[in-house]
Amino acid sequence: MVGLPETGTAAAGADATGPQRDPTFRQRVLRAYEHRCAVCGLDLRIGSATAAIEAAHIQWFQAKGPDIESNGLALCSLHHKVFDLGGFTVLPAGFQLVFSQHIVASERVRSILLAYHGAGLILPQSRDYLPAHQFLDWHRQEVFKEPVRDL
C-alpha cells in the first residue's frame, strides 16, 4: 500500500528531471465538476474565485497518474485530505462512496463525513470525465484503508 504519511500531503510537482504537472489540470477538473465537491456539493466562490475546492488526482501524479479529467475529482479541502489519507474511496460500480473503519472522529465530524457513506459520487457534467475504473481500482488497492464500514 502506497498511502500518504499521516502528516503529509501529495507532492505538488516533480523535480526538473521528472515529469511536469499540467498546469491546466486543476481548471479542467473543476470545470468538469462545475466547481463543486463531488462528495458534498460544496461550491464556494468569493467573487469569481473558487474557494476550498481542489482538483484531486485519483491515482497520484507521483504514482504515474495522468493529468486528465478521468483521473481527477473536484473535492473540498476536507474530502481531498480524507481521500488522500485513504479514509474513503469510490467504487467503480455505480461510483458509490465508501468510508473506512479507520476513521476516528467526534460525533459531529463523523456525522459530516459518514453522511455520504454509501451515497453516489456527484458526477461530472460529461461522461467523458467520469472517473476511470483503472484509477479508482488503483486508489482502492494502494491508498484506501480497508476494511469498509458496513453499509
N, C-alpha and C positions, 0 to 999 in steps of 0.2 A: 504494500500500500504506500503510495507516494505521500499524501497528506501534507498539510502545512503545519509548521510548528505552531503551538497554541498562541504564541506571542507575535507571530509573523503574518505577512500577507504575501500574495503573489508578487513576484518581481515586476517592476514597472517596465522593464525593457531588456534588451540584450546588450552585451558589450560590443565594441566596434568590430570584432571579428565574427560575431554570430549574426543570426537573422535579426532583422529590424521589424518592429511592430508597424502595422499600417496605421498611420495617424487618423485615417477616416473610419476605423473600426467602431469607435465609440458612437459617432454620429449616426452611422448606418444602423447599428443595433438599436439605439434609442428611437430612431425613426421607425424601424420595423415594429417596435412595441408601442409606438405612439407616445413616447416619453413617459411611460408609466411602468411601475414594478409589475413584473409578470407573476408575482406571488400575491401581493396585497392590493395592487392597483394604485398605490401612491403616485401622484402626478404633480408634484410641487414645482411651481415656477415662481421666480422672482423677476418681475418684468418679463423679458424674453429669455432669461437664462433658466435652464433646467437645474433644479437643486435636489441633492440627495438621491438622484437616480444615476446608476452606474452601469457600464457595459461589462458584464462578467463573461469570461471565457468558460465554457463548459469543460472542454479539455484544455488545460492551461497552455498558454503560449510556450512556456519553458519546457513543456512536455510535448512539443511539436504540434500543438493545437493551432489550426489556421485562424487567421483574422477574417472570418467570413460569418455572415449573419446566422447560418445554421449551426455555428459553434458559439453563439452568443445568447445571452439573456439580459434583458434590462431588469435590474434589481435595485431596490432601495438599499441604502448603505447597510442596514441591519441584515436583510436577507442575503446580500452579497457576502458579508463576512461569515454568516452561518453556513452558506453554501460552500464557500472555500474551506471551511473547517470540517466539512463532512456532516453537518447537523441535519441536512436534508438532501434529497436527490429527486430527480424527476424520472419516473418510469416511462420507457418508450411507448408502452401500450396505453394509449389514452392520455399521455402526458400528465399522469397523476403525481401529485406531490406526496412524498412520504418522509417522515421525520424519524430520526434515530432515537433509540432508547438512551443514548449517552447524553442527551440534553438534560442539564440540571439547571433549574431556574426557579425564581419565585413564582407564586401563583399568577401574579399579574403578567409577568413575561411569558410564562407557559401559555396563558390564555391568548396572548397576542400571537405567539409563534404557532402553537398547536391548533389554532382555529383553522389552519389551512391544511392540516394533515388529512389526506385522502381526497382533497379537492383537486380540481383540474387547474393546470397552469393557464394563466391568461395568455391566449395565443397571439402571435404576431398578426399583422394585418394582411399578410400574404402567405400562402402555402409554401412559397419559395423560401421563406425564412424560418419555417418550422425547425425546431432542434433536431439535428440528425441523430438517428439511433446509435451510430458508432460513437459519437461524442458522449451521449447520455450513458451508454454502456461503460465507456472509459471512466466517467465520473463515479458511477456506482461501484465499479471494481477497484478503483485506485484512491478514491477520496472519501466516499460515504462510509460512515462508521456504523457497521452492522451491529446489532440487529435492528430491523424496522420495528417501530411501535405497532401494536395491534390496531387494526382499523375499526 
